[in-house]
Amino acid sequence: MAVAKRKLATVTVGQPLAHDSAALHVQGRATYIDDMLEPEGLVHVYPGFASDGAVGEITTLNLDAVRAAPGVITVLTAADIPGVNDCSPARGALDDPILAAGSIRFHGQVIFAVVAETREAARHAARLAEIRIAKSKPAVSVEDALAAATQDVGEPYAFTRRDVTKALAKSANTIEDSFRVGGQEQFYLEGQVSLAIPAEQGAMMVHCSTQHPTEVQHLVAEMLKQPDALITCECRRMGGGFGGKESQAAQWACLAALAVHVTGRPAKCRLDRDEDMIMTGKRHDFRIDYQAGFDAKGRISAVDVDLFARCGHSADLSNAICDRAMFHADNAYFYPATRIASRRLKTDTVSNTAFRGFGGPQGMIFAERLMEVIAGRTGLDPLDVRKINLYTDGRDVTPYGMRVEDNIVLEIIEQLEKTSSYRARRKDIAAFNAANTVLRKGLSLAPVKFGISFTLTNMNQAGALVHVYTDGSVHLNHGGTEMGQGLYTKVAQVV
């Protein structure tokens, strides 16, 4: 619970208020899940996986040495799950098992989980399993997935405006290129962690470092074959999330909850950093193939682009991420004729997931790369190419049919160009670079058009519950999670 100590008159929108937990953070007194007092009888859970990096059918799974290790209470496998063995955010997909059974789809996939008296004992025992796999050739890259011609994790999608092939043929200049946008680890300071505590009549309290407590509640309940009402999920704060705890925190909450179900004791599951990075998804990496047509002034006439996303072994959030990459492949620029297409490729790798921008940065990187390439071909300053292609009145409908209103981006950029002394600084930089063969400088000015809504329409809503007590104090419940952005302070300001 966040406690606002300022007087009501000062808690208003627009005031530069301190983060409600700022003092606790700098004093080291902010409580994260691993700082919570451990309940009596707590057991520790640690996941186990095959260490040789192979994918394929499991031919041998011998856990005798794991069970015999000091401090081990029990070992959990898929057979211990009373309900649905799935932690996928894609409802009904059933493509992301909590504990793998039968086959391994990627290096780091969890096959079993050790429950022990101490975390060290659980982690040590998890390495003692004898696992043999009938190895198959993995598809680990975009090219592997295209060559394997396996079913994608989502349906291919494209939207078009006018006949892009004809527009390209009529263009004064054309380019054809391919490049890659790399992935990225979220590297939240607090790793994946969950603490599950049993309550009366099969109920359970789950403390989870998650951006999506509702989903954790649902998946834990589904796994245990219990109604959602018996599962409570709470998250006071996260030590960072960046998208990496939107869907992929659920698996570790499920393992802690399963340990409670089997042992009747409270259970905690916390990953070490190295295995956290192996077992959890990253930002989607893309291969982007495109053709574009333009005139001598750099004005674009046609764009034909294919976005190939390496999604991993399951859908996770890839469809929404790839959709958003498509919606941002124009960034702030008007494409008169265009085809923007996306493939959501299945690979034998950990499922990639949400990361800040949620596909938007990958799409915008394409648009900005295109501006730079056209500038190189025409000999123009990249800013001039950007300015001539910006959305303006009359050139203000996106490739997906949405009208861009209040077209002031050109005015803003021209102001920035002037107040930043852009031209003079570019000239100085060119002179510096001409005189230096090792140390180089650069300067760029680029716009961003970003859609702030959810692509799933029914998620564009929120609610809050406000209790006003007889002593004048206020208790506020809302649907957001705090991961360092100061959400509690912001919501309190609004209320």
Secondary structure, DSSP 8 states (H G I E B T S, - for coil): -----S-GGG--TT-----TTHHHHHHT----GGGS---TT-EEEEEE--SS---EEEEEEE-HHHHHSTTEEEEE-GGG-SS-----SSTT---S-SS--SEE-STT---EEEEESSHHHHHHHTT--EEEEEE-----SHHHHHHHT---SS--EEEEES-HHHHHHH-SEEEEEEEEE--B----SS-SEEEEEE-GGG-EEEEE--S-HHHHHHHHHHHHT--GGGEEEE-S--S--TTTTTSTTHHHHHHHHHHHHHHSS-EEEE--HHHHHHHS--B-EEEEEEEEEE-TT--EEEEEEEEEEEEESS-TTHHHHHHHHHHTTTTTB--SEEEEEEEEEE-SS------TTTTHHHHHHHHHHHHHHHHHHHT--HHHHHHHHB-BTTB-B-TTS-B--S--HHHHHHHHHHHTTHHHHHHHHHHHHHH-SS--------------S-SSGGGS---EEEEE-TTS-EEEEES---SSS-HHHHHHHH-
